[in-house]
């Protein structure tokens, strides 16, 4: 029997993940059930006075490219860095977590900085850098708006007896866990980080897998490891 994978990322990301897994020969029943959509905020930022821009998500890249085109973008990981480069920005990647990004910027000793992020963010990047003497101003440039599941999607989820549930952030873990609170299905939780796993508030998973690295490739590998 094919495994059922519940994909709760924003729709474009969920559909790309399903296509990528399928292209690698991982046949499954994919339930695309976004719990969030990304909504750009109408925000104008005065770019003068900054020495660099800090990016902890690729969703902040469009406004970074528009506003800070001539500055180096310091990126949390590969996906963000790749998106920023594709938008024409010069990048430096920490290839890791918010902790790795903070450590990188402290070594570079660059300020002032502008941190572009979503309305829901983790890691306290700007506050930690400012406390360390690197003045950093924080700008929420997009919202991660919660969206409901359509009835048809909810029916698919209710009918499943087991799931692989990938979660890519603490917030998505909390949102998905709450929606599955009454589910009796067996669940394998695949989390991008320990923080995401700890934020899970749904039924006790049969198994919890934490990706070796907090990035998309490691998550795909972790999901693939559950195919038998």
Secondary structure, 3 states (H helix, E strand, C coil): CCCEEEECCCHHHHHHHHHHHHHCCCCCEEEECCCEEEEECCCCCCCCCCCEEEECCHHHHHHHHHHCCCCEEEECCHHHHHHHHHCCCEEEECCCCHHHHHHHHHHHCCCCEEEEEECCCCCCHHHHHHHCCCCEEEEEEEEEEECCCCHHHHHHHHHCCEEEEEECCHHHHHHHHHHCCCCCCEEEEEECCHHHHHHCCCCCCCEEEECCCCCHHHHHHHHHCCCC
